[in-house]
Each structure stands twice: as C-alpha cells, then as structure tokens.
Amino acid sequence: EARDAFTVEHLRSVRKIAHRLAIGLGESEETAELIGKAAVAHDVGKIGIPDNVLGKPSELTRDEFNLVKTHTIIGEQILGDSPLFELERKAARHHHEWWNGEGYPDGISGEEIPLVARITAVADVFDALISKRPYKEPWPLDRAVDYLRERSGKHFDPAVVEVFLRQYLKGSIPIPPSVSATSEHAIPDRESVDAAPVLEDAVPAFLQKRALSDGPQRDNVDSASDTAGARQAGDDPIVTTYERAKEIHGQANRDSATETDESSQARGSGIVSTGDSLLDQKLGGGVPVGSLTLIDGESGAGKSILAQHFISGALKDGRRVVLYSNENSEKSLLSQMAGLGMHVAEFLTKRQLEVHEIPAGSTGGQAPVRLETLLRHMSQLEDWDLVVMDSLTGFLVSESDEDLLSFFTRCKQYHSQGKTVITIVHTNAISDSNLIAIVSICDVYLRLRIQVVGDKRVKIMEVAKVRGAKNATGGIVSFDVESGLGIVPVAVRTKVQG
C-alpha cells in the first residue's frame, strides 16, 4: 500500500541520518550502526495510539496531544527488559526530550538525555519536516535546516546540530528527490503547539495492515537495503520488535472517538472518590472523572470491595451509577455493602443506582454473553456517570485478544462525554502481551495482590498509573477489610518512582 512505502522510507532515512551523525560525533562504526538501528524503534509506541488521532489532518486538541505523548512510555514498555534493546528503549522513551529540559516524558536536559535519543531527535525531526504528512505539506530544505539551526541549544543538542550541518553541506544527508530546496509552503496549523505535533508521524502502516503469519517476508527497513547482501527485515531484531508490537496491540480501532476540548473540561470537573482519604491520596485525589480504569487483582485481594468504595463515593457525590455484576445480585450487593458501612439502598430506590446481573460464559447450554452485548446495553443507558464492571474475567473465555482490545478502546470513547468506566479482572486473566496494550489505553491501572508478611496475609494495592490525576500519585498501600468500615489502609510501604 501507498502508506507502507512512505513509512519504510522514513525509517530508512532516520537510520541513515542517525548513523552518519554518530560517526560525525566520533563514535566507532560499530557503535554508529547500533545507534542507527536503535533510532528505527523510536516511534514503536505509536502502535498504542488510535489512528484517528495520529492521522488527524487538523490541529490536535490538548488532550489529543497529551495522548500522543504517551507513545514514548508505551514504546519503552513494548521493548521489554532485554539488555539487547537498551539503546532502543532509550531512543523510544527520550527522543522528545529537549536540550533545555522542556521536552517529555521526563523533562531531563543536556547530557542527561541519552546520546542515542539526542541523535534520533535530530534525524527524526528533519525527515518528518521534509516529508508529507496528513496535516502538512513537506517543508523546503532551507526552512527545515533553519528550523534545526534556530532550535539548537533549545530543542536540540548543539553538538549534534553542528555535525548535521556539516554533513548536510557535504551532501551526506539523504534527501528524497521530490523535496524542493527553497519552495514555499504554508506553515502547518500544528506549529501553534510549539511545532511539537508537527513532528508526530503516523504508526507504521505495514504494522497496521499486514497480517502476521508465516507468509511472505516483511518489508525491509534496513538502511543498507541498497547494497549487496542487505538483510531481510525478518532477520532484523528491530523489525522483530515492531512485529512484536503489532502482536501485542492488534489492529487499532479506527472508530475510536476523537477527544474534544469539551472532554478536557469533563476530565477536569472532578474525581470519583473511594471515600477513604489515604486511598484517594495515593490516587492523586481519586479516579479522574471521564477516565477508564482497570483493576487487576488476585482472588480475595479486595477487587470487588474497592469497586464498591468507588460506587459509594460516586453516589454520595450525586453521580448516577450502573453496576454490571456476575459477582453479586442486587440483594447481595446491598447486604455486602451495608456490612462494610456503605448504605446505598436509598440510591437504588431513587434509581440513582442500577444493578444488572450479567452471566458471563455459557449458562444452561446457552451461548455466552459477549462483550459486544455489554457495549450495546451501555449505549442504551440514559444519563449515567459511572459504570462499574465486576468482573470481566468470565467473559474472557469466549473473547479473543483483539476483541478485548477493541472493547477497551470503545469504552475509552465515553471519555469525551465525561463518563467514567471502571473494569475489574482477575490477575492473569489477560495475557501479558495484551495487558500492555490495554494498560496503554486505560487512564488508571490498579493492581491488587495478597502478600505474606511474617505470619499474616496482607492485602496490597499498587497504584501503577493514574493519567490526569489532580495531585501527585504513587505508592503501594497495604490494607485490611473491616466490618462496618470497608477498606482500611494500615501502612504505606513505598513510593512509586518515575
């Protein structure tokens, strides 16, 4: 397809430019080759960003831009922990850091930024500027070169820019033949966000469209493909990483709704509280309104009880709550919550709380209830603020990884309406590979487990992620469940770093 050719050429160019910049900086041929390969993986995390955001032809909203920025973290996660991919992880996470510390995701500056990321930043930006994108025409060479020169010492490492300029004057920087030297083009709208969104090129199309199988060999993204003896892409560890990303994330859902400026207002309008000040503190104030949450926990670790805390907190704040449950009937829910000191019967009477018993899996010889049925029912609900699904585990027997990924993507669409969705699954119910993709979609990820401390079994909640939190988040908190009180934190064990 047409997009495949564009993507492969971009990766080839970035690799060649990065290789030549590394040589110009005095690195050995071996190190320069490794840096060039690592640069190819810089945007692997975009496989977790919806197509309708990456390919949007107009200016991104602030929420959309913040979503795109998460590709740096997603990319690092996809590349795993193997020491073989150390350079690739650094390129993926840090290629949007700025020399003056104003970049993301960590805001580091100067030589704190890994060299591979400083080199990749220049190579990626230059090739992105002179290439056509859905939201802009290609820039002329003189303007692109001026852009790098003007931002040297601010966005880019001055030493890397100096080497680039020398290589450019020598004619050693690969330039597509279609690029003009001086022709004028309209300044793209996205430059209004300090030009950063201009640099966001699309997820590699050959990852989105090609089925991964034992079929024909994949496209070659090796920068040495124009020389004799160039390797096939299937033999390249970087391409293998891209294929792994595709397997993890599946086909991006193109129906994912575009987040609007109104969605930003909805997210900022409040939080869903647990009713416990310490738990809320660990969540940065509570779960942000308009967020998608995944609670992952062992049997007996308190998943359902934590969900009930969120239900109680939302009801007390005047929000309308819908619970889909295969864990509790309406009667057993009221009894269980009352035993924990959360009295919600009056909300049920006022129709502020609805409980829908959903049998998951096959029952009585009937076909299992599917996630698609759940989504359809949700779409027919009127005037709800919070949906809690306790739990999804039983559904997973009849759902593929792709179906589950699509389910979470579609739940995410309610963000633009300011609606909050909390989902619960049992630990290990989702494959490790698919879990990475789902966590990248979710705004909040909480892990619950049971840990033996001495002769006691202690319940632990780890706040792994809270996107859009009002305050600082983090921490691992141990807790008990006490009659009449519900969850009672008993100790703060550590602080989540980074």
N, C-alpha and C positions, 0 to 999 in steps of 0.2 A: 504494500500500500504506500501511498504518497508520504504519509507521515513517517513511515518506517525509514525511508531514505533520508529524511531530514534529521531524525533522531540519531541515526548511525553516523552521519556526517558531523553532527555536533560533538558526539563522543570522541570521534577520531580527532577532531580539531583540538578539543580540550586536552586530550592526551598528548598530542604533538607539542602544543604550546607549553604545557607543564613540563614536559621532558626537556625542551630547549631552555626554558627559564632555569631549571635546576642545574643544567650544565653551565649556563652563564653565571650562576651564583657560586660555581666552583665545586659542585658535587661530582662524585665519580659517575661514570657511565652506568654502573650497576645501580647506584642509588637513584640516579635520574630516571632510569627505566622503572624502578619501583614507584617513584613519585608519580610518573605518568600514568601507570596502571591504577594507582590509588585514586587519582583525580577522576577517572571514569565513574567511580562509585559515588561521587559527591551527592547526587540527587536521588539515590535509590529510595530514600524515604518518601518521595512523592507518590509512590505506589499506594500510600495510605491516605492520599488527599483526593477528594472527589473530582472527577473530570470537569464537572460544570464550573468548578472554581478555577482549576488550572487553565482551562481553555476559555475562560470568560473574556470576551472581546473588549469589554469596557473596564473602567477603573474598579478595582476591588474595594469593597467596604472594609472598614477597620476590622470587623470580625472575620471576614474572609481572609484578609492579610494575616491576621493572627493565627488562623487555621493553617495557612500555607507555611508559616514559620515553624510549625511543629514537625515538618519533614526532616529537620536536622536531627531531632531526637529519635524519630521513628527510624531513620537511616542507621543511626548508631545501634539501635536495638536489633534491627534486621541482620546486621553484620556480625552479631554474636560476640562471643568471648575469645575466639581463637586468636592466638598471637600472630597467625598468618595474616590476619586482617587488621593489624594495629594501625597501619597508615591509612587504610580505607576508612576505619572508624573516625580517625581524626579529621580526615577530609570531609566526611559526611556531617559530622557534628559542628565543625568550626569554620566552614567555608563562607559563612555570612557574618563572622566576627569582623569588626572594623579595627584598624590600627589604633584609633583614638579611643577605643572602648565603647563605642556607641552601637555596636552590632548585636547579634543574638546567636545562640540562645543564652550564653553565659556572661556576655558583656566584658570579656577579657580584652586586653590591649597589648600592643607592641609584640615583643618576643614571647609573651605568654601564649600567643596564638601559635600553634604548631606550624613549622615551615611548610609542610605539605598543604595546609589549609590556606596559608598566605599566597602560595603559588597558584593553587587551584582557583582562588578568588579572582585573580587577575585573568587567568586563562578563560574561566567560565564567563566572566562579565564581558570581556572583549568579544568572544564569539557570539554571545547572546545579543549584544548590541548590533553587530553587523549582520545578524540573521533575522529573517522574517518571523514574527510571532503572531498569534491570533489577535493581539491587542496593539500591534505596531508594525510599521514598515522597517526594513533594515536601515540602519544608520549608515551614512557615508563614512569612509575610513578616517578622514581627517577629524570628524566630530567624535568618533569613538576613541581615537588616540588622545584627543584633547581631554575627553572625559577621564581617562586614566591619569593623565598628567595633572589635571586640576585637582583630583582627589588623592593624589599621592601624599602620604603623611596624615590623611584624614581617614579615608576608607581603606587605602591600600598601603602595604609596606613600601616605603620609598626605594629600598634597595631592589625589590622585585620589579617595580615600575621602571627603574633606571635600566635594568637588564632588558626588560621588554622593549623599551625604546631603542636600545642599541640593536637588538635582534630585528626589530621592525625596519630600521633604516638599512640593515644589511639584506632585507628581503627574506629573512628566515622564518617569519611568522606565516603560517598557512592562511591564505585568503581565498574565499570562494570566488570564482571568476565572475559571478554575477554582481559582486559588490562594487559600487561606484566609489571613486576616490573622493569626490567633492560634491556630488549632487545633494540637493536639499530635500529633506523630508520633514513632515510635520512632527512636532515634539509629541510623543505619546502621552495620553492623559495620565498614565500611571506614574509619570515622573513627579507628580504632585506629592507622592509619598516618598520624597527624597530619593526618587529613582529606584528604590529597592525593588518594588514589584516588577519593574521592567526586566529585572534580571531573572525572574522565575520562569524557566522554560518548562514545557509540558512533560508529564510522565512519559518515558519511552513507549512509543506506540506499539513496538513489537512485543512488549510485555503484555499489553492490554488485549491484543487481538490474536496472538498466536497460541494455539492450544499446546500445552507442554506434554509431549509424549515421546515415543521412540521414533518419531517421524523424521523428516528431513533435517539436516543440520541447520543450526540457527544462524542468524546474520552475524557477520564478522565485524566486531568493533575494535579489532586490533589496529593500532596506529600504523603498524608495519604491513598492512594488507596490500600495499602497492609494491612490495618487494618479494622476491622469490623466497619461498619457504615460510611465508606467513602462516601462523597457526590458525586453525579453525576456531570460531568463537566458543564452541562447545568444550575446547580444551583450556580456555582461559578462565582462571579462578574468579576473575571479576565478573565475567558473564555468568558463571555458575552462581554467583551471589545474586545477580539480577533475577535469574531463573528461580532461585530460592525465594526471593521477594515476591515473585509472581505467585508461586505456590502458596505462600503464606497469605497473601491478600486477595487472590482471586480477581475476577473481573470487577472493576469499580462500578458502582451503581450509578448509571447516568441520570436516573430520575431523582437523585438526591436534591432536595430543595435548596435554592440559593439563599444563604442567610442575608438578612436585610439590616438596615440601620435600626429598624424597629426591634429586631431581635437583640441587638446590643442593649437597648433600653430595657427590654424584658429581663435580660440576664442581670442587669444591674439593679433591678427593682427589689430584690430581697433574697432571702435564703430560706431553705427548709431546715428547721431545727430538729435536733434529736430530743430536745428537752433537757439535756444534760450539758452544763456549761463547759466541762472539761472535754467531753467528746466534741462539742461544737468548736472549741478552741483548736483541737487537733485538725479539724476540717477547715480551718480558716474562717470560722464563723458559722458554718453549716454548709449543706449542699446548695450550690447556687441555683436559683430559680431558672428554669429553662435548660437545665443540664440533663445529660444522660449518664446514669450511674450503673456500674457493675459491682455487685457484692459477691465475692468468691470465698467460700468457706467450707471447712470440714463439717461432718455430721456432729451436732452437739456444740458447735462453736459459737452459736448465737445469731446466725444469719436472720432467721425469722423474727427474733426479738428485736434486733437492730432495725429491721424494716418496720416493725410495729412502733418503735420510737419515732421514726420519721412520719408515720401515719398520724400519730398522736400530735406531734409538733405542728404538722400542717393543718390539722383540724382546728387546733387551738388558735392558729393564726388566721382562721376564716377561709381556708382553702378547701376546695371540693376534691375529694379523694376517691379513687377507684382502685380496688384491690382485686387482682386475678390470683386465685389461690388453688393449688392442689394439695395444700398443707392443712388448711382449716376450712370448716364450714362457717357460715355466718355466726351460728350459735357458739361454736368452739372458739372462734376468734374473740368474741365478746368476753367469754369466760376467761380465756388466757390473758387478755389484756387487762381485765379487771383484777386478776390475781397479781399482776405486776404494777398495779396502781394507776393504770391508764383506763379511765372510764369513758367509753366512746358510744354507749348505747343511744344517747340523746342525738348524736350526729347521724346515726343510722336512721332514727325516726324522722329527722328533718331532711333526709335524703342528701345530706352533705357527704355521707359515706356510702358507697356501694360496694358490695362484695359479690363477686362472681366466682362460683366454684367451677374450675376448669379441669376435667380429667385429662391428664397427659398420658400419651401412649395408648395402646389398644385396650378397650374395655368391652367385655361381653361380646367378643367376636367382631365388634365394630371397628371401622378404620380409625386410626389415631387422629386426635385433634392436631392440626398443623399450625405452625406459627403464622401462616398466611391467614388462617381463620381468626386468630387473635388480633392481627393487624386490622383486619376488616371490621371486627367488632369495635376496636378502638376508634376507628374513623367515624363510626356511627354514634359515639357517645356525645353528649351535649354538655358543654360548659364545665369541663374538668380542669383541674390544675396539677394534680399529681396522680400518676398511675404507678402502682407497685405490682410487680410480677413475682410471686413467691410459690414455686420457683419454676425456672425454665428447664431444669435438669431432665424431667421426664419427657420433654419434647425432643430432646437431642437424639434419641434413639432413631427417630424417623426423619431426621433433618441432616442434609449434607453440610459440610463446612461452608460452601458457597451460599446455601440458603440461610444459615445462621448469620453469616457476614452481612447478607442483604437485609435480614431482619433488623440488625442493629443500625445499619445505615438508614433504614426507613424510620426507625424510632427517633433517630437524630433529627429528622425533619421537623419534629414538634418543637425543637428549639426556637425556630423562628416565630412560633406562636406564644412563647413564654411558658410552655408546658414542661413539666419535669417528669422524667421516667426513671424508675429505679428497678433494676433487674437483679435476680438472685440465681446463682448456680452453685452446684456442689464442686468443690475442688477436684480437678482432673476430669470434669465432665466435658470440658472443651480441650481439644488438642493443643499442645504447646504452641504449635505454629499458628493456628487460627486465633489463639488467645492474644498473640502480639498484635494482630490486625484489629481485633475487637477493642482491645485497650486503647489503640491509637484513635479509634472513633469516639470512644467514651470520654466524657469530661471528668468523671470521678471513678476511681478504681480503689476499692477497699478489700483487703484480704484478711480473713478471719481464720484462726487456727487454734489448736489446743497444744500447749507446751507443758511438759512435765518439769516442775521446779521442786527439787527435793522430793517430798512425798505428796506433793499437791499437783493437780492438773489445773493449769491456769489458762483462761481464755485470753487470746491476744488479738487486737485489731491493729493492722498496719495500714496507715494512710499512704498508699502508694502514689496517688495522683489526685489533685483537685485543680482542674483548669477553671480559671475565672474566680478563684477564691477572693474574698474581700480582704483577708488578712493573711499573714504568713501561715503556712501549713506545715505538717510534718509530724512524725512521731509514731511510736509504737506504744500503745497503751494496753495494759492488762486490766481485766475487769471480771467481776462476778455478776451473776444474775440473782437478785434477791427478791423474795416475795414482798409485794407491795411497793417495790421501788424500781424493778426492772434492772437495766444495766447500771452497775455501779463501778466506775473506774477505781482501781486500787493502787496503780503505780504507773508512772511514766518511765519507760525503760530506756529509750534512746531517742535521738533526733535524726530524722532523715536528712542526709546530706545531698546537696546538689539539687 
